[in-house]
Amino acid sequence: MTVKPSIDSVRLLEEQLAQASPDLLRELLATFINTLMSAEADAVCGAAYGAMSPERTNRRNGYRPREFDTRAGTLELAIPKLRAETYFPEWLLERRKRAERALTSVVATCYLLGVSTRRMDKLVQSLGITTLSKSQVSEMAKELDGHVEEFRTRRLDDAGPFTFVAADALVLKVREGGRVVGVHALVATGINADGHREILGVHLTTSEDGAGWLAFFRDLVARGLGGVRLVISDAHAGLVAAITATLAGAGWQRCRTHYAANLMSVTPKSSWPWVKALLHSIYDQPDAEAVHAQFDRVVDALTAKLPAVAEHLETARADILAFTAFPKEIWRQIWSNNPNERLNREIRRRTDVVGIFPDRPSIIRLVGAVLAEQHDEWTEGRRYLGIDVLARAQAVDNTVKEVNDELTLQAITA
């Protein structure tokens, strides 16, 4: 009669692994993955490593080191290299995040098109791109382009109204017609009816002018953007006219951070510290009435000593104080574009790796993938603004004067 074992080996192994150090877990996982890749490489070669066989169709040619991020930590893997053709585990590529896969795709495209530099050569080696064929890059790009296009063209009306919208533009370099030119990526974010931030869209334009902004906002409106009460941005050329032409009932808040830089450019260097202090004092008031009263006092104080600065400030009054029409508790979220700076830094972190893009679709692929990932994080995170304060903000009438003049409309579309 067989004696039943007194020790549960599976349970014992689980307990030992649970108590083991992270290094042991990483070593076991790395060993398993390397063994799996070795078996796959043997299958491609038609025979086991080191075995003599008439069925062999290929041979090993060393290994390529590659880091693989897992929940147990970063693993140091050894991917088998072959003398003929290439081997790369597709399941390892699938584990990449969407934005990282987009970055790999764009860099690989640069490399395969022969536009890589010495810095790019080092980068593709670290990404393992030397093992990717044109067909693999094309297939990966096709899948990514489908996801990005679906994200960029999704309907917005189900999530609206979008009480607050922020707009910004980034300049990127691309190769066109045998030369390197700059293109502008227009990005818009918004606060939906549930209080969460959303990426509304991204649009490429040759120059940052009224025509580009008008086309961008028209596309957003066509996809269902509505209920906008305030657009926050820098003083981009043609942006205000595009807002008035497409977003009925929306006002414009000029970013206070960017405006401070504009004001500094017309202020004598020796006078800027106290002018800056005066400007900040405007925003430090307890309510809207006090803000406007302090603004008047600041203008009066500057008129005698720095008339040009005072005139500059007075001209920008309505633009930089638009936030005062809304509830006090959300002023910090709407009086500047600073909340979007982290998003811009994340986009720059990825695009700086590429440097010069091979074509415009590759820009949309990478920037769109980064934005889609950020959109998912915002959706899963906590509310950016409360529903009650959004309801009160929706009741505010902060409309920018409508553009009805036919000549004005022609100017922004020129």
C-alpha positions in Angstrom: 0.0 0.0 0.0 1.3 3.4 -0.9 2.1 5.6 2.0 0.5 9.1 1.8 3.2 11.7 2.0 3.0 13.8 5.2 4.3 16.9 3.6 2.4 18.9 1.0 5.2 19.7 -1.4 3.2 22.4 -3.4 2.3 24.2 -0.2 5.8 23.9 1.1 7.2 25.5 -2.1 4.6 28.3 -1.9 5.6 29.1 1.7 9.3 29.0 0.9 8.8 31.4 -2.0 6.6 33.7 0.1 9.4 34.0 2.7 12.2 34.2 0.1 14.0 37.4 -0.7 13.0 39.4 -3.8 16.4 38.4 -5.4 15.5 34.7 -5.3 12.1 35.4 -6.9 13.7 37.4 -9.6 16.4 34.7 -10.2 13.7 32.0 -10.5 11.6 34.1 -12.8 14.6 35.0 -15.0 15.7 31.4 -15.2 12.2 30.3 -16.3 11.9 33.0 -19.0 15.5 32.4 -20.3 14.7 28.6 -20.5 11.5 29.4 -22.4 13.2 31.6 -24.9 15.9 29.0 -25.4 13.3 26.4 -26.2 11.6 28.8 -28.6 15.0 29.5 -30.3 15.6 25.7 -30.6 12.2 25.4 -32.3 13.2 28.1 -34.8 16.5 26.4 -35.4 14.9 23.0 -35.9 17.2 21.3 -33.3 18.3 21.6 -29.7 21.2 23.7 -28.7 24.5 21.9 -29.5 22.8 18.9 -31.0 23.7 17.5 -34.5 20.6 17.0 -36.6 19.9 16.9 -40.3 16.7 18.8 -39.6 18.6 21.9 -38.3 17.8 25.0 -40.3 19.6 27.7 -38.2 22.3 28.1 -35.5 22.7 30.1 -32.4 25.0 33.2 -32.4 25.3 34.3 -28.8 22.9 36.3 -26.7 21.6 39.8 -26.5 21.0 41.3 -23.0 17.6 42.9 -22.3 15.9 44.3 -19.2 12.4 43.2 -18.5 10.2 45.0 -15.9 7.9 42.8 -13.8 6.1 43.1 -10.5 9.0 41.2 -8.9 11.4 43.8 -10.2 13.6 44.3 -13.3 15.0 41.1 -14.8 18.2 40.8 -16.7 17.4 38.5 -19.6 19.5 36.9 -22.4 17.7 36.8 -25.7 19.2 34.2 -28.1 20.6 35.5 -31.3 20.6 33.5 -34.6 23.0 33.5 -37.4 20.3 33.8 -40.0 17.0 35.8 -39.7 16.0 37.1 -36.3 14.4 35.8 -33.1 12.4 38.0 -30.7 9.8 36.8 -28.2 6.5 38.4 -29.3 5.0 37.9 -25.8 7.9 40.0 -24.4 7.0 42.9 -26.8 3.3 42.7 -25.9 4.2 43.4 -22.2 5.2 46.9 -23.1 3.0 49.8 -22.1 1.2 51.4 -25.0 3.4 54.6 -24.9 6.6 52.5 -24.6 5.5 50.4 -27.6 4.8 53.6 -29.5 8.2 54.9 -28.7 9.8 51.7 -29.8 7.8 51.8 -33.0 8.9 55.4 -33.8 12.5 54.8 -33.0 12.5 51.6 -35.0 11.0 53.5 -38.0 13.8 56.1 -37.7 16.4 53.3 -37.6 15.0 51.3 -40.5 14.6 54.4 -42.7 18.3 55.2 -42.1 17.8 58.5 -40.3 19.3 57.3 -37.1 22.2 59.2 -35.5 25.0 57.9 -33.3 22.8 58.6 -30.2 19.9 56.8 -31.9 22.2 53.7 -32.6 22.9 53.4 -28.9 19.2 53.8 -28.1 18.0 51.1 -30.5 20.6 48.7 -29.1 19.2 49.3 -25.6 15.7 48.8 -26.8 16.6 45.6 -28.7 15.4 47.1 -31.9 18.1 45.5 -34.0 16.1 42.3 -33.8 12.9 43.9 -35.2 12.2 43.5 -38.9 10.3 46.0 -41.0 7.2 43.8 -41.0 7.3 43.6 -37.2 7.5 47.4 -36.9 4.8 47.8 -39.5 2.5 45.4 -37.6 3.1 47.1 -34.3 2.5 50.5 -35.8 -0.7 49.4 -37.4 -2.1 48.1 -34.1 -1.0 51.3 -32.3 -2.4 53.6 -34.9 -5.7 51.9 -34.6 -5.9 52.4 -30.9 -4.7 56.0 -31.1 -7.1 56.9 -33.9 -10.0 55.4 -31.9 -9.0 57.4 -28.9 -8.6 60.7 -30.9 -11.9 60.4 -32.7 -14.1 59.1 -29.8 -17.4 60.9 -29.0 -17.2 63.5 -26.2 -20.9 64.3 -25.7 -21.5 61.3 -23.4 -18.9 62.6 -20.8 -20.0 66.3 -21.0 -20.5 69.0 -20.3 -16.9 70.0 -20.1 -17.0 73.2 -17.9 -13.3 73.9 -18.1 -11.0 73.3 -21.0 -7.2 73.9 -21.1 -5.3 74.2 -24.4 -1.6 74.2 -25.1 0.8 73.7 -28.0 4.2 72.0 -28.3 6.7 72.4 -31.2 8.1 69.1 -32.5 10.6 68.5 -35.3 9.8 66.3 -38.3 11.6 65.4 -41.6 9.6 66.6 -44.7 10.9 67.0 -48.2 14.5 66.3 -47.3 14.7 68.9 -44.5 13.8 69.3 -40.9 10.8 71.5 -40.1 8.8 72.4 -37.0 5.2 71.4 -36.5 2.8 72.3 -33.7 1.0 69.6 -31.7 -2.2 71.2 -30.3 -3.5 69.5 -27.1 -6.7 70.1 -25.2 -7.8 68.7 -21.9 -11.1 69.2 -20.0 -13.0 68.6 -16.8 -16.0 66.3 -17.5 -19.4 66.2 -15.8 -18.1 63.7 -13.3 -15.2 66.0 -12.2 -12.4 64.0 -13.8 -9.9 65.3 -16.2 -9.9 64.0 -19.7 -7.7 64.3 -22.8 -10.0 65.8 -25.4 -7.8 65.6 -28.4 -4.5 66.3 -30.2 -4.1 68.0 -33.6 -1.1 68.6 -35.8 -0.7 71.9 -37.7 2.1 73.3 -39.7 1.9 76.7 -38.0 0.3 77.8 -34.7 -2.2 80.3 -36.1 -5.9 81.0 -36.1 -6.6 78.5 -38.9 -5.0 75.6 -36.9 -6.8 76.5 -33.6 -10.1 76.9 -35.5 -9.8 73.5 -37.2 -8.9 71.9 -33.9 -11.9 73.4 -32.0 -14.3 72.7 -34.8 -13.2 69.0 -34.7 -13.8 68.9 -30.9 -17.2 70.5 -31.2 -18.1 68.1 -34.0 -17.2 65.2 -31.7 -19.6 66.5 -29.0 -17.6 69.1 -26.9 -20.1 71.4 -25.3 -21.0 73.2 -22.1 -17.6 75.0 -22.0 -17.6 78.0 -19.6 -13.9 78.8 -19.6 -10.8 78.0 -21.8 -7.4 78.3 -20.0 -4.3 78.9 -22.2 -1.4 81.1 -23.0 -2.0 83.9 -25.5 -1.6 81.7 -28.6 -2.1 83.5 -31.9 -5.7 83.1 -33.1 -6.8 81.1 -30.1 -9.3 83.6 -28.7 -10.9 84.2 -32.1 -11.2 80.4 -32.5 -12.9 80.1 -29.1 -15.4 82.8 -29.9 -16.2 81.3 -33.3 -16.8 77.7 -32.1 -17.6 77.7 -28.3 -20.7 79.7 -27.6 -20.9 80.9 -24.0 -17.2 80.2 -23.2 -14.8 82.8 -21.7 -11.0 82.8 -21.8 -8.5 82.8 -19.0 -5.0 83.9 -19.8 -2.5 81.7 -17.9 -1.2 83.8 -15.1 2.2 82.2 -15.2 2.8 82.9 -18.9 1.4 86.4 -18.5 3.9 87.1 -15.8 6.7 86.2 -18.2 5.1 88.5 -20.8 4.9 91.4 -18.3 8.5 90.8 -17.2 9.6 91.3 -20.9 8.3 95.0 -20.8 9.6 95.7 -17.3 13.1 97.1 -16.5 15.1 94.4 -14.9 15.8 96.4 -11.7 12.1 97.0 -11.2 10.8 93.5 -11.8 11.0 92.2 -8.2 8.6 94.7 -6.8 6.4 94.6 -10.0 6.2 90.8 -9.5 5.2 91.3 -5.9 2.5 93.7 -6.9 1.2 91.3 -9.5 1.1 88.4 -7.0 -0.8 90.6 -4.5 -3.7 90.7 -7.0 -4.2 86.9 -6.8 -3.8 86.8 -3.0 -7.1 88.5 -2.3 -10.0 86.7 -0.5 -12.8 87.4 -3.0 -13.5 88.7 -6.5 -14.3 92.2 -5.4 -11.1 92.5 -3.5 -9.1 91.1 -6.5 -10.5 93.8 -8.8 -9.9 96.5 -6.2 -6.3 95.4 -5.7 -5.8 95.4 -9.5 -6.9 99.0 -9.7 -4.5 100.0 -6.9 -1.6 98.2 -8.6 -2.3 99.9 -11.9 -2.4 103.3 -10.1 0.9 102.6 -8.4 2.6 101.7 -11.7 1.2 104.5 -13.8 3.5 107.2 -12.4 6.8 105.2 -12.4 6.3 102.6 -15.2 3.5 103.8 -17.5 4.3 101.1 -20.2 3.9 98.4 -17.6 0.7 99.9 -16.2 -0.7 100.0 -19.8 0.3 96.4 -20.5 -1.4 95.3 -17.3 -4.6 97.3 -17.9 -4.9 95.9 -21.4 -4.8 92.3 -20.0 -7.3 93.0 -17.2 -10.2 91.0 -18.6 -8.0 88.1 -19.7 -6.1 87.5 -16.5 -9.1 88.1 -14.2 -11.6 85.9 -15.9 -11.2 83.3 -13.1 -12.9 85.7 -10.6 -16.4 84.9 -12.1 -16.1 81.3 -10.7 -16.3 79.9 -7.2 -13.3 80.9 -5.0 -12.4 77.3 -4.1 -11.4 76.4 -7.6 -9.4 79.5 -8.5 -6.1 77.7 -8.2 -7.2 75.1 -10.7 -8.4 77.5 -13.4 -6.2 80.7 -13.2 -3.2 79.1 -15.0 -2.2 76.2 -17.3 0.2 74.8 -14.6 -1.8 71.6 -14.0 -1.0 70.7 -17.6 2.7 71.2 -17.2 3.2 67.6 -15.9 1.5 66.3 -19.0 3.7 68.4 -21.2 6.8 67.2 -19.4 5.7 63.6 -20.0 5.2 64.2 -23.7 8.6 65.9 -23.9 10.3 63.0 -22.0 9.2 60.7 -24.8 9.6 62.9 -27.8 13.0 64.1 -26.8 14.2 60.5 -27.1 13.3 60.5 -30.8 14.5 64.1 -31.4 13.5 64.3 -35.1 10.4 62.3 -36.2 10.5 60.5 -39.6 7.0 61.6 -40.5 3.8 63.2 -39.1 1.9 59.9 -38.4 4.8 58.9 -36.1 4.2 62.1 -34.0 0.5 61.3 -33.7 1.3 57.7 -32.8 3.7 58.5 -30.0 2.0 61.7 -28.6 -1.4 60.0 -28.9 -0.3 56.9 -27.0 1.2 59.0 -24.2 -2.1 61.0 -24.0 -4.2 57.9 -24.0 -2.2 56.4 -21.1 -2.6 59.7 -19.2 -6.3 59.7 -19.9 -6.7 56.3 -18.4 -4.8 57.3 -15.3 -7.0 60.4 -14.8 -10.2 58.3 -15.3 -9.1 55.8 -12.7 -7.9 58.5 -10.2 -9.8 60.7 -7.9 -12.0 63.6 -9.0 -10.2 66.8 -10.0 -13.2 69.0 -9.1 -16.3 68.4 -7.1 -19.6 67.9 -8.8 -21.3 70.6 -6.7 -18.8 73.3 -7.6 -19.0 72.3 -11.3 -22.8 72.8 -11.1 -22.2 76.3 -9.8 -19.6 77.0 -12.4 -22.0 75.9 -15.1 -24.4 78.7 -14.1 -21.8 81.4 -14.6 -22.2 83.6 -17.7 -18.6 84.4 -18.7 -19.0 84.7 -22.5 -16.3 86.2 -24.6 -17.7 88.7 -27.1 -18.9 86.7 -30.1 -17.2 87.0 -33.4 -19.9 88.0 -35.9 -17.9 90.1 -38.2 -17.3 88.3 -41.5 -13.9 90.0 -41.8 -12.8 88.7 -38.5 -13.8 85.1 -39.4 -11.9 85.4 -42.6 -8.8 86.6 -40.8 -8.6 83.6 -38.4 -9.2 81.2 -41.3 -6.6 82.8 -43.6 
